[in-house]
Structures are given as structure tokens and as C-alpha cells.
Amino acid sequence: MIDFTPNQRAEMIEHVRAYCSNELSIELGRFDAEFLVDFFTREIAPYYYNQGLLDAQAALLKRMDDVKEAIMSLEKPTP
């Protein structure tokens, strides 16, 4: 499971409670919101985490290609 600081966790819980209240007209208690945050952290967050890793890898590979091209442009012609 992905670890969050107590402050991050508290913020997520409040965001869930506010969303449920504002968008769904459901008053969710803190205890229920904690279970929902735990569910998303355990079941949904890994998909976002893994996609973030893939995005970071793609960005790094693009930069590496740019560096490779820059180095190749420095080559001098040989007879």
C-alpha cells in the first residue's frame, strides 16, 4: 500500500467528505471516509502510481534522445 503522512491522509479524508457532501449530498462521517480513503489507496492508487512511473520513464527517454541527438550533432566529418 502507498504510504502517506498523517497530514496528507487527513487532507484526503476531508476532501472525500467534502466531495460526498457537495456533489452527492451524502454526509459521510470521518470513520466511513477513512475506510473509503483506505480503499482508494489500496485498490485505485497503484494504477495512478504505475502510470506516473510510465510517464516519468517516457519523459526521461525523450530527454535522453534529445541528448543523444545533441551529441551526434557535435560530430566532425572525417575524411
TIROLUM-419286 format. One record per residue (C-alpha): chain; x, z, y; residue in three letters. Coordinates in steps of 0.5 Angstrom, whole numbers. Layout:
cadena=A | px=X | pz=Z | py=Y | residuo=ALA
...
//
This chain:
cadena=A | px=0 | pz=0 | py=0 | residuo=MET
cadena=A | px=2 | pz=-1 | py=7 | residuo=ILE
cadena=A | px=4 | pz=5 | py=11 | residuo=ASP
cadena=A | px=2 | pz=6 | py=18 | residuo=PHE
cadena=A | px=4 | pz=12 | py=23 | residuo=THR
cadena=A | px=-2 | pz=17 | py=24 | residuo=PRO
cadena=A | px=-3 | pz=15 | py=31 | residuo=ASN
cadena=A | px=-4 | pz=8 | py=28 | residuo=GLN
cadena=A | px=-8 | pz=10 | py=23 | residuo=ARG
cadena=A | px=-13 | pz=14 | py=28 | residuo=ALA
cadena=A | px=-13 | pz=8 | py=32 | residuo=GLU
cadena=A | px=-15 | pz=3 | py=26 | residuo=MET
cadena=A | px=-21 | pz=8 | py=25 | residuo=ILE
cadena=A | px=-23 | pz=9 | py=32 | residuo=GLU
cadena=A | px=-23 | pz=1 | py=32 | residuo=HIS
cadena=A | px=-27 | pz=1 | py=26 | residuo=VAL
cadena=A | px=-32 | pz=6 | py=28 | residuo=ARG
cadena=A | px=-33 | pz=2 | py=35 | residuo=ALA
cadena=A | px=-34 | pz=-5 | py=32 | residuo=TYR
cadena=A | px=-39 | pz=-2 | py=27 | residuo=CYS
cadena=A | px=-43 | pz=1 | py=33 | residuo=SER
cadena=A | px=-42 | pz=-4 | py=38 | residuo=ASN
cadena=A | px=-43 | pz=-10 | py=33 | residuo=GLU
cadena=A | px=-47 | pz=-8 | py=27 | residuo=LEU
cadena=A | px=-51 | pz=-2 | py=30 | residuo=SER
cadena=A | px=-48 | pz=3 | py=25 | residuo=ILE
cadena=A | px=-46 | pz=10 | py=27 | residuo=GLU
cadena=A | px=-40 | pz=11 | py=22 | residuo=LEU
cadena=A | px=-37 | pz=18 | py=21 | residuo=GLY
cadena=A | px=-30 | pz=19 | py=21 | residuo=ARG
cadena=A | px=-30 | pz=20 | py=14 | residuo=PHE
cadena=A | px=-33 | pz=14 | py=12 | residuo=ASP
cadena=A | px=-29 | pz=10 | py=17 | residuo=ALA
cadena=A | px=-22 | pz=13 | py=14 | residuo=GLU
cadena=A | px=-25 | pz=10 | py=7 | residuo=PHE
cadena=A | px=-26 | pz=3 | py=10 | residuo=LEU
cadena=A | px=-19 | pz=3 | py=13 | residuo=VAL
cadena=A | px=-16 | pz=5 | py=6 | residuo=ASP
cadena=A | px=-20 | pz=-1 | py=3 | residuo=PHE
cadena=A | px=-18 | pz=-6 | py=8 | residuo=PHE
cadena=A | px=-11 | pz=-3 | py=8 | residuo=THR
cadena=A | px=-10 | pz=-3 | py=0 | residuo=ARG
cadena=A | px=-14 | pz=-10 | py=-1 | residuo=GLU
cadena=A | px=-14 | pz=-14 | py=5 | residuo=ILE
cadena=A | px=-8 | pz=-12 | py=9 | residuo=ALA
cadena=A | px=-3 | pz=-15 | py=4 | residuo=PRO
cadena=A | px=-6 | pz=-22 | py=5 | residuo=TYR
cadena=A | px=-4 | pz=-22 | py=12 | residuo=TYR
cadena=A | px=3 | pz=-19 | py=11 | residuo=TYR
cadena=A | px=4 | pz=-24 | py=6 | residuo=ASN
cadena=A | px=2 | pz=-30 | py=11 | residuo=GLN
cadena=A | px=6 | pz=-26 | py=16 | residuo=GLY
cadena=A | px=12 | pz=-27 | py=12 | residuo=LEU
cadena=A | px=11 | pz=-34 | py=10 | residuo=LEU
cadena=A | px=10 | pz=-35 | py=18 | residuo=ASP
cadena=A | px=17 | pz=-32 | py=19 | residuo=ALA
cadena=A | px=20 | pz=-36 | py=14 | residuo=GLN
cadena=A | px=18 | pz=-42 | py=17 | residuo=ALA
cadena=A | px=20 | pz=-40 | py=24 | residuo=ALA
cadena=A | px=27 | pz=-39 | py=21 | residuo=LEU
cadena=A | px=27 | pz=-45 | py=17 | residuo=LEU
cadena=A | px=25 | pz=-49 | py=23 | residuo=LYS
cadena=A | px=31 | pz=-46 | py=27 | residuo=ARG
cadena=A | px=36 | pz=-47 | py=22 | residuo=MET
cadena=A | px=34 | pz=-54 | py=22 | residuo=ASP
cadena=A | px=35 | pz=-54 | py=30 | residuo=ASP
cadena=A | px=42 | pz=-51 | py=29 | residuo=VAL
cadena=A | px=44 | pz=-56 | py=23 | residuo=LYS
cadena=A | px=42 | pz=-62 | py=28 | residuo=GLU
cadena=A | px=46 | pz=-59 | py=34 | residuo=ALA
cadena=A | px=52 | pz=-58 | py=30 | residuo=ILE
cadena=A | px=51 | pz=-65 | py=27 | residuo=MET
cadena=A | px=51 | pz=-68 | py=34 | residuo=SER
cadena=A | px=58 | pz=-65 | py=35 | residuo=LEU
cadena=A | px=61 | pz=-69 | py=30 | residuo=GLU
cadena=A | px=66 | pz=-74 | py=33 | residuo=LYS
cadena=A | px=67 | pz=-81 | py=30 | residuo=PRO
cadena=A | px=72 | pz=-82 | py=25 | residuo=THR
cadena=A | px=76 | pz=-89 | py=24 | residuo=PRO
//
